[in-house]
Amino acid sequence: MKRRERWRPTRVLRRVHWRLWAWYLGMFLAFEVLLGGMTYEVMRYRLIQASYNQIQQEWSQKAPDALEQLEQLKDDHCSDCHPGAAVDRTPEPVATTIIAPSGQILQEDVVVLGAPGTIERAVAAMRQVPPARTNPVHWAILTYGRQHLLAGRRDLYQAGQYQGALISVLSLTPVEQTSRELARTEMELAVASLLLLMPFSYLLSLTAMRPFREALEQQRHFVNDAAHELRTPLTILRGTLDLAQKDTEPETLQAAIAEALTETDYITRLVRDLGALARLESREPGLQMQAIALDRFVAELVRRLEPLAAAQGMTLEWHGEESRVAWIWGDPEQIRQLMTILIDNALKYNRVGGWVRVTVRTVDHEVVVEVRDSGMGISEDDQRRIFQRFYRGRNAEKARPGSGIGLALAAVIVRLHKGRMHVASVLDQGTTFTVTFPRYLFRRTTVKTPPATR
């Protein structure tokens, strides 16, 4: 019992809904985290790149003066004597030190903005880098405790000879602060996105599940309606057989057998129509599409049904255009079933001495079929529901027995052929069913006229 309860359709749909919600939410959050991480890395890269550019701008400004000082020192023939380095303790955005060829310091900025204390250790580390003509620029990110410094060294060459170097240091504290603020903002946005995405993903998953819920609801209604339609003939059949079992009179037995055969025929037609409807809706097997001359096709069908109409005291007429052929692209078997349903309904719900007119004509790029009768008509309320399964109008229920499957089957056939169907009716005056198909255009020399019937 618990296992059966576990697999109830509503419970299964509920589980699928929650899982789909979790998937949507997870995907949105993963995308948010990925986007936030990429944004963080790109912004940090750009900030650090700006720091590199700032040092390079410092070099472009101070390199000429540094070369001039180094050249003057060389002209004084005292490259190894240094009376003392010029020390500047004013905090600078970029602290730059000029190094002589011997490695001694000529000029030094010892304080950089954003870095507490002096930067002698960073300068000393960059002084250890040997000069290289092939790669005159060297970079390093140095960490001292919580302090991060960007240090760069540019070797100066003139006439192919090493003249000295510039060592510049810049604090990455602003970059780190901006990165932390950016990370904090990304976290706040992630939390806000989570709060917004929870209801949004729930509604999205609910929308995605709607077709499945509707299909399940339609299936349940279909089973209930089919059971209801089968219950009445089966009850009659059971009562008739019980009566025949108790009464052995030949006349009673004959009447019971006739009644049983009638109900059996009804059940057979109902099951056949339900099977056809299910196959069409699932598109199994596929439609056997081909070019159909619909006017000729319908004319032949009307000719075959004329004796049936005459036997019921009615007139069945066909009207078509002789100037051009109304070609459509469709399945002949399904088109035959569609027209049979419409004509049969027009005859069934008509009156003695009434008429049924079937018209086929072309209008621009469409082929229009009209089935008009002089029958009892359909009320406006019933017109909105007659294409539903098992639905029968009030007048139809009183006039003739039926299952209410025919028009539902006709609507599916029209839809599969990319057509439209419309009904117009006036009570006690008649009904007109109008079916519109796309007109099939082709070169007549390459297509043979298909047979109208088998």
C-alpha positions in Angstrom: 0.0 0.0 0.0 2.8 2.4 0.9 4.6 1.6 -2.4 1.4 2.3 -4.4 1.0 5.5 -2.4 4.6 6.4 -3.2 4.0 6.2 -7.0 0.8 8.1 -7.2 0.9 10.5 -10.2 0.4 13.6 -8.1 3.1 12.6 -5.7 5.5 11.8 -8.6 4.8 15.2 -10.2 5.4 16.9 -6.9 8.7 15.3 -6.6 9.7 16.1 -10.1 8.6 19.7 -9.5 10.8 20.1 -6.4 13.8 18.5 -8.2 13.3 20.7 -11.2 13.1 23.7 -8.9 16.3 22.6 -7.2 18.0 22.2 -10.6 16.9 25.6 -11.8 18.0 27.2 -8.6 21.3 25.4 -8.7 22.0 26.4 -12.3 21.1 30.0 -11.6 23.4 30.1 -8.6 26.2 28.4 -10.4 25.9 30.9 -13.2 25.8 33.7 -10.6 29.0 32.4 -8.9 30.7 31.9 -12.3 29.8 35.3 -13.4 30.8 36.9 -10.1 34.1 35.0 -10.1 34.9 36.1 -13.6 34.0 39.7 -12.8 36.2 39.6 -9.7 39.2 38.2 -11.6 38.8 40.6 -14.6 38.5 43.6 -12.3 41.5 42.5 -10.2 43.5 41.9 -13.3 42.7 45.4 -14.6 43.6 47.0 -11.3 47.0 45.2 -11.2 47.5 46.1 -14.8 46.9 49.7 -14.0 49.5 49.4 -11.3 52.0 48.1 -13.8 51.2 51.0 -16.2 51.6 53.5 -13.3 55.2 52.2 -12.7 56.0 52.3 -16.4 54.8 55.9 -16.6 57.1 56.7 -13.7 60.0 55.1 -15.6 59.2 57.1 -18.8 59.3 60.3 -16.8 62.4 59.6 -14.7 64.6 57.6 -17.1 66.0 60.6 -19.0 67.0 62.4 -15.7 68.5 59.1 -14.4 70.6 58.6 -17.5 71.8 62.2 -17.3 72.9 61.7 -13.7 74.6 58.4 -14.5 76.3 60.0 -17.5 77.5 62.9 -15.4 78.9 60.5 -12.8 80.7 58.7 -15.6 82.2 61.9 -16.9 83.5 62.8 -13.4 85.6 59.5 -13.6 84.2 58.6 -10.2 81.9 55.7 -10.9 82.9 54.0 -7.7 82.8 57.0 -5.4 79.4 58.1 -4.0 79.3 61.0 -1.6 75.9 59.9 -0.4 72.5 59.0 -1.8 69.8 61.6 -2.0 67.0 60.3 0.2 63.4 61.6 -0.2 61.1 60.6 2.7 58.0 62.2 1.2 55.3 59.6 0.6 55.0 59.0 -3.1 52.4 57.0 -5.1 55.4 55.3 -6.8 58.7 55.2 -4.9 61.7 55.1 -7.3 65.3 54.4 -6.6 68.2 55.1 -9.0 71.0 52.4 -9.0 74.5 53.0 -10.3 76.3 50.3 -12.4 78.1 49.3 -9.3 74.9 48.6 -7.5 75.1 51.6 -5.2 72.1 53.9 -4.6 72.2 57.4 -6.1 68.7 58.6 -5.3 66.1 57.0 -3.2 62.4 57.4 -2.3 61.9 55.4 0.9 58.2 55.9 1.6 55.3 54.9 -0.7 51.7 55.8 -0.2 49.6 53.0 1.3 52.6 51.1 2.8 53.5 51.7 6.4 57.2 52.1 7.1 60.0 52.1 4.5 60.5 49.9 1.5 64.3 49.2 1.9 63.6 45.4 1.9 61.8 45.6 -1.4 64.5 47.7 -3.0 67.2 45.4 -1.6 65.5 42.4 -3.1 65.3 44.0 -6.6 69.0 45.1 -6.4 69.9 41.4 -6.2 68.5 40.9 -9.7 71.4 40.8 -12.2 71.1 43.1 -15.2 70.1 41.5 -18.5 70.2 43.2 -21.8 67.8 40.8 -23.4 65.3 41.3 -20.7 65.8 44.7 -19.1 62.5 44.8 -17.2 61.8 42.6 -14.1 58.7 42.4 -12.0 57.9 41.0 -8.6 55.0 41.0 -6.1 56.6 41.0 -2.7 54.7 40.2 0.5 55.8 41.3 4.0 53.2 40.3 6.5 49.9 41.7 5.3 51.6 44.2 3.1 51.7 43.5 -0.7 54.1 45.5 -2.9 54.5 45.6 -6.6 58.2 46.1 -7.4 59.7 46.7 -10.8 63.3 47.1 -12.1 64.3 48.6 -15.4 67.9 48.3 -16.5 69.1 51.4 -18.4 71.3 50.9 -21.4 73.0 53.5 -23.6 75.0 52.7 -26.7 74.8 49.0 -25.7 76.4 49.6 -22.3 74.7 49.1 -18.9 74.4 52.5 -17.3 72.4 51.6 -14.2 68.8 50.8 -13.2 65.5 52.2 -11.9 63.7 50.4 -9.1 60.2 51.4 -8.5 57.8 50.2 -5.7 54.1 50.6 -5.6 51.7 49.5 -2.8 49.0 47.1 -3.7 46.9 48.0 -0.7 44.4 50.0 -2.8 44.1 47.0 -5.1 43.6 44.6 -2.2 41.0 47.0 -0.6 39.1 47.3 -3.9 39.3 43.6 -4.4 37.9 42.9 -0.9 35.1 45.4 -1.5 34.3 43.8 -4.8 34.3 40.3 -3.2 32.0 41.6 -0.5 29.7 43.2 -3.1 29.6 39.9 -5.0 28.6 38.0 -1.9 25.9 40.5 -1.1 24.6 40.2 -4.7 24.7 36.4 -4.4 22.6 36.5 -1.3 20.2 39.0 -2.9 20.1 36.9 -6.1 19.3 33.8 -4.0 16.4 35.5 -2.4 15.1 36.7 -5.8 15.9 33.4 -7.6 14.0 31.2 -5.2 10.5 32.4 -6.1 11.6 33.0 -9.7 12.9 29.5 -10.2 9.9 28.1 -8.4 7.6 29.9 -10.8 9.7 28.8 -13.7 9.7 25.2 -12.7 5.9 25.4 -12.1 5.5 26.7 -15.6 7.7 24.0 -17.0 5.6 21.4 -15.2 2.3 22.8 -16.4 2.2 20.7 -19.7 2.8 17.5 -17.7 0.1 18.4 -15.2 -2.3 19.3 -18.0 -1.5 16.0 -19.7 -2.1 14.1 -16.5 -5.4 15.9 -16.0 -6.5 15.2 -19.5 -5.5 11.5 -19.1 -7.6 11.3 -15.9 -10.6 13.0 -17.5 -10.2 10.7 -20.5 -10.2 7.6 -18.4 -13.1 8.8 -16.3 -15.1 9.7 -19.4 -14.3 6.5 -21.1 -15.4 4.5 -18.1 -18.6 6.5 -17.9 -19.3 5.9 -21.6 -18.6 2.2 -21.3 -20.6 1.8 -18.1 -24.0 2.4 -19.6 -23.8 -0.1 -22.6 -22.1 -2.7 -20.3 -24.9 -2.3 -17.8 -27.5 -2.7 -20.5 -25.6 -5.7 -21.9 -25.4 -7.3 -18.5 -29.1 -6.7 -17.8 -30.1 -8.1 -21.2 -28.0 -11.2 -20.7 -29.4 -11.7 -17.2 -33.0 -11.5 -18.7 -32.1 -13.9 -21.4 -30.7 -16.3 -18.9 -33.9 -16.3 -16.9 -36.4 -16.2 -19.7 -36.2 -19.1 -22.2 -38.9 -17.8 -24.6 -37.6 -17.7 -28.2 -38.9 -14.2 -28.8 -37.4 -12.9 -25.6 -34.0 -14.5 -26.5 -34.1 -13.0 -30.0 -34.8 -9.5 -28.6 -32.1 -9.9 -26.0 -29.6 -11.0 -28.6 -30.5 -8.1 -30.8 -30.1 -5.7 -27.9 -26.8 -7.2 -26.9 -25.5 -7.0 -30.5 -26.5 -3.3 -30.6 -24.6 -2.5 -27.4 -21.7 -4.6 -28.6 -21.5 -2.6 -31.8 -21.6 0.6 -29.9 -18.8 -0.5 -27.6 -16.8 -1.7 -30.7 -17.2 1.7 -32.4 -16.3 3.5 -29.2 -13.1 1.5 -28.7 -12.2 1.9 -32.3 -12.7 5.7 -32.2 -10.7 6.0 -28.9 -7.9 4.0 -30.5 -7.8 6.2 -33.6 -7.8 9.3 -31.4 -5.0 8.0 -29.3 -2.9 7.0 -32.3 -3.4 10.4 -34.0 -2.5 12.4 -30.9 0.6 10.4 -30.4 1.3 10.5 -34.2 2.0 6.8 -34.2 2.1 5.6 -36.9 2.9 8.7 -39.0 0.6 10.2 -41.5 1.0 8.9 -45.1 1.0 12.4 -46.7 0.5 12.9 -50.4 -1.1 15.4 -52.8 -4.9 15.0 -52.8 -7.4 16.6 -55.2 -9.9 17.4 -52.5 -12.8 18.4 -54.7 -12.7 15.1 -56.6 -12.0 13.2 -53.4 -15.0 14.6 -51.6 -17.2 14.3 -54.7 -16.5 10.6 -54.8 -17.2 10.2 -51.1 -20.5 12.1 -51.4 -21.6 9.9 -54.3 -21.0 6.8 -52.2 -23.0 8.3 -49.2 -26.0 9.4 -51.3 -27.8 6.1 -50.9 -27.5 6.4 -47.2 -28.9 9.9 -47.2 -31.8 8.8 -49.5 -32.6 5.9 -47.2 -33.1 8.4 -44.4 -35.3 10.6 -46.5 -32.7 13.4 -47.0 -30.8 15.0 -49.9 -27.0 14.9 -50.0 -25.5 17.5 -52.5 -22.0 18.4 -53.6 -20.9 21.7 -55.0 -17.4 22.4 -56.4 -15.4 24.5 -58.8 -14.8 23.3 -62.3 -12.2 25.9 -63.2 -9.4 24.6 -61.0 -8.6 21.6 -58.8 -8.4 22.1 -55.0 -5.1 20.4 -54.1 -4.1 19.8 -50.5 -1.3 17.8 -48.9 -2.7 15.2 -46.6 -3.3 11.6 -45.6 -6.2 10.2 -47.7 -7.4 7.8 -45.0 -7.6 10.5 -42.4 -9.2 13.0 -44.8 -11.8 10.4 -45.6 -12.5 9.8 -41.9 -12.8 13.5 -41.3 -15.3 14.1 -44.1 -17.3 10.9 -43.1 -17.6 12.2 -39.5 -18.9 15.6 -40.7 -21.3 14.3 -43.3 -22.5 11.5 -40.9 -23.2 14.0 -38.2 -25.0 16.3 -40.6 -27.3 13.4 -41.6 -27.7 12.0 -38.1 -28.9 15.2 -36.5 -31.1 16.3 -39.4 -34.8 15.9 -40.0 -36.7 13.9 -42.6 -36.9 15.8 -45.9 -33.8 17.8 -44.9 -30.7 18.4 -46.9 -26.9 18.4 -46.5 -24.7 20.4 -48.9 -21.0 19.8 -49.2 -18.9 22.5 -50.9 -15.2 22.6 -51.8 -13.6 25.8 -53.1 -10.3 27.5 -53.3 -9.7 30.9 -51.7 -6.2 32.4 -52.4 -3.8 29.9 -50.9 -6.3 27.9 -49.0 -8.9 25.2 -49.7 -12.2 25.6 -47.9 -14.6 22.7 -47.2 -18.1 23.5 -45.9 -20.6 20.9 -44.7 -24.0 22.6 -44.3 -27.2 21.0 -43.1 -30.8 21.9 -42.3 -30.9 20.1 -39.0 -31.7 20.9 -35.4 -28.7 23.3 -34.9 -26.3 23.7 -32.0 -26.7 26.2 -29.1 -24.0 28.8 -28.5 -23.0 27.1 -25.2 -22.6 23.8 -26.9 -20.6 25.2 -29.8 -17.8 26.1 -27.4 -17.5 22.5 -26.2 -18.5 20.2 -29.1 -14.8 19.5 -29.9 -14.1 18.1 -26.5 -14.0 14.3 -26.0 -17.2 12.7 -25.0 -19.1 16.0 -25.0 -22.6 15.9 -26.6 -25.0 18.8 -26.9 -28.3 18.7 -25.3 -30.2 18.4 -28.6 -27.8 15.7 -29.8 -28.3 13.6 -26.7 -32.1 13.7 -27.2 -32.0 13.0 -30.9 -29.5 10.1 -31.5 -27.2 7.9 -29.4 -23.5 8.6 -29.7 -20.2 8.7 -27.9 -19.1 12.3 -28.5 -15.7 11.1 -29.9 -16.3 12.0 -33.6 -15.8 15.8 -33.6 -12.9 15.5 -31.2 -11.3 13.1 -33.6 -12.1 15.4 -36.5 -10.5 18.3 -34.7 -7.2 16.3 -34.2 -7.2 15.4 -37.9 -7.6 19.0 -39.0 -4.8 20.1 -36.6 -2.4 17.5 -37.9 -3.0 18.8 -41.4 -2.3 22.4 -40.3 -5.9 23.4 -40.9 -8.6 25.2 -39.1 -12.2 24.2 -38.2 -15.1 26.5 -37.4 -18.7 25.9 -36.6 -21.6 28.2 -37.1 -25.1 27.2 -36.1 -28.6 28.5 -35.4 -31.1 26.4 -33.4 -33.8 24.8 -35.5 -32.3 26.2 -38.7 -29.1 24.2 -39.3 -25.3 24.0 -38.8 -22.3 24.7 -41.0 -18.9 23.2 -40.3 -16.1 25.0 -42.2 -12.7 23.3 -42.6 -9.8 25.3 -44.1 -6.6 23.6 -45.4 -3.4 25.1 -46.8 -3.5 24.8 -50.6 -0.9 22.6 -52.1 0.9 24.2 -55.1 3.1 22.3 -57.5 3.9 21.8 -61.2 1.2 19.6 -62.6 3.5 17.9 -65.1 5.3 16.2 -62.2 2.5 14.9 -60.1 -0.1 12.2 -60.8 -3.6 12.6 -59.5 -3.9 10.3 -56.5 -6.9 7.9 -56.2 -9.8 9.3 -54.2 -10.6 6.1 -52.5 -9.1 2.7 -52.1 
